[in-house]
Amino acid sequence: MADRPGPSRYSVFVLCAALAAAVGYGIGRLQLTLGAEEKTTEQQAGAGPDLPTDGPGPFYVEVGQLMVPVLVEGRTNAFILTQITLQTGSVEQSNLLRRHLPHARNALLQALFGMAGAGAFDGPSVDPAAVAKSLKQAAAEQLGPDLVRGVLIDRLMRQENTRL
C-alpha cells in the first residue's frame, strides 16, 4: 500500500474557517434566543418595551453632523465639524421637530456659517456654551421659541486644511 500524503495546508485552513463560521453562527443564534427569552420574562413581569412616553422627558432629536468651512482671505483655512442633538419637552414636539428637521438643520448651518464668518472659531479654543446658545437662538427664530428647549453639542472639532 502506498502512503497517502496528509491533508494540505489549504484543506486545514478551509476546515478551520468553516468550523469557526459554524461556531460563530451557533453562538449568535444562542444569544438571540436567550435575549428573546429575557425580554419575554421582563414583559410578563410588567416592564413594558422601551418606547418613549409623554412622561417627564426630556426628549431628544439628533440633527447629525454639520460641517462649515472657515475662510481666510477667500481660502478654506479649516473646517468646523459639529455633531448636534436638540432637546424638546414632549413626544409631540420631538415628532414635530423630526418633520421640520431640514428647516432646523438649515437654521443651525446658517448660524454656524455666521459664527465662522465672524471669527468665532479662530484661535486656540472655542466656547461650546456660547456656540450652543447661538444655535438655540437660531432654532428658536426658525421653529418658534417653545419647540427647542436645548442644544447639545456632542462634538465640536476644528480640522485644519493642510492642502493650502
C-alpha positions in Angstrom: 0.0 0.0 0.0 1.3 3.4 -0.9 1.5 6.1 1.7 -1.2 8.8 1.3 0.0 12.3 1.9 -1.5 14.2 4.8 -4.0 17.0 4.4 -2.7 20.1 2.7 -2.4 23.4 4.5 -5.2 24.8 2.3 -7.6 22.0 3.3 -6.8 22.5 7.0 -7.4 26.3 6.6 -10.7 25.7 4.9 -11.8 23.3 7.5 -10.9 25.7 10.4 -12.6 28.6 8.7 -15.8 26.6 8.2 -15.7 25.4 11.8 -15.2 29.0 13.1 -18.1 30.2 11.0 -20.3 27.4 12.2 -19.4 28.1 15.9 -19.9 31.9 15.4 -23.3 31.3 13.8 -24.3 29.0 16.6 -23.3 31.4 19.4 -25.1 34.2 17.6 -28.3 32.2 17.4 -28.0 31.2 21.1 -27.6 34.8 22.1 -30.7 35.8 20.1 -32.7 33.0 21.7 -31.6 33.9 25.2 -32.2 37.6 24.6 -35.8 36.9 23.4 -36.5 34.8 26.5 -35.2 37.6 28.8 -37.5 40.2 27.0 -40.5 37.9 27.3 -39.7 37.4 31.1 -39.4 41.2 31.5 -42.7 41.9 29.7 -44.5 39.3 31.8 -43.1 40.9 34.9 -44.7 44.2 33.9 -41.8 46.0 32.4 -43.0 47.3 29.0 -41.0 47.9 25.9 -38.6 50.8 25.8 -41.0 53.2 24.0 -40.9 56.9 24.7 -43.8 58.1 26.8 -45.1 61.6 27.4 -43.8 61.5 30.9 -41.2 63.7 32.5 -39.0 63.8 29.4 -36.8 65.3 28.1 -36.8 64.0 24.5 -34.0 64.3 22.0 -33.8 64.6 18.2 -30.4 64.0 16.6 -29.6 66.6 14.0 -26.5 64.8 12.8 -23.1 66.2 11.7 -22.8 69.7 10.3 -19.6 70.9 8.7 -18.7 74.5 7.8 -15.6 75.9 6.3 -13.5 78.6 8.0 -12.4 81.1 5.3 -9.4 83.3 5.5 -8.8 85.7 2.6 -11.1 83.6 0.4 -9.4 80.3 1.0 -10.6 77.5 3.2 -8.3 77.6 6.3 -10.1 74.9 8.3 -13.3 73.0 8.7 -15.6 73.0 11.8 -17.3 69.7 12.4 -20.2 69.6 14.8 -22.5 66.8 16.0 -25.7 68.3 17.4 -28.7 67.0 19.3 -31.8 69.1 20.0 -33.8 68.7 23.2 -37.6 69.0 23.3 -40.2 68.7 26.0 -42.6 66.1 24.7 -43.1 63.3 22.2 -45.3 65.5 20.1 -42.7 68.2 20.0 -39.9 65.7 19.1 -42.1 64.3 16.3 -42.9 67.8 15.0 -39.1 68.6 15.1 -38.4 65.5 13.1 -40.9 66.6 10.5 -39.2 70.0 10.3 -35.6 68.7 10.7 -34.5 70.1 7.3 -35.5 73.6 8.5 -33.7 73.1 11.8 -30.6 72.0 10.0 -30.8 75.0 7.7 -31.1 77.4 10.7 -28.2 75.7 12.5 -26.0 75.8 9.4 -26.7 79.4 8.8 -25.8 80.2 12.4 -22.6 78.2 12.2 -21.6 80.0 8.9 -22.3 83.3 10.6 -20.2 82.4 13.6 -17.4 81.2 11.3 -17.5 84.4 9.3 -17.4 86.5 12.5 -14.3 84.6 13.7 -15.9 82.6 16.5 -13.8 79.6 15.5 -10.5 81.4 15.1 -7.9 80.9 17.8 -6.9 78.0 20.0 -10.2 77.5 21.9 -13.9 77.8 21.3 -16.6 78.3 24.0 -19.1 75.5 23.4 -21.7 77.1 25.7 -21.7 80.3 23.5 -22.0 78.2 20.4 -24.9 76.2 21.8 -26.6 79.5 22.9 -26.3 80.9 19.4 -27.6 77.7 17.8 -30.6 77.7 20.2 -31.4 81.2 19.3 -31.2 80.4 15.6 -33.5 77.4 16.1 -36.0 79.5 18.1 -36.1 82.1 15.3 -36.7 79.4 12.6 -39.0 77.0 14.5 -40.6 79.1 17.3 -39.4 79.8 20.8 -41.1 76.8 22.5 -40.1 73.8 20.3 -36.3 73.5 21.1 -35.5 73.6 24.8 -31.8 73.0 24.4 -29.0 72.4 22.0 -26.5 69.7 23.0 -23.1 69.7 21.2 -21.9 66.1 21.1 -18.8 67.1 19.0 -17.2 70.3 18.1 -13.9 70.0 16.3 -11.7 72.2 14.1 -9.8 70.4 11.3 -7.0 72.4 9.8 -6.9 72.4 6.0 -3.4 71.0 5.2 -3.9 71.4 1.4 -3.2 75.1 1.2 
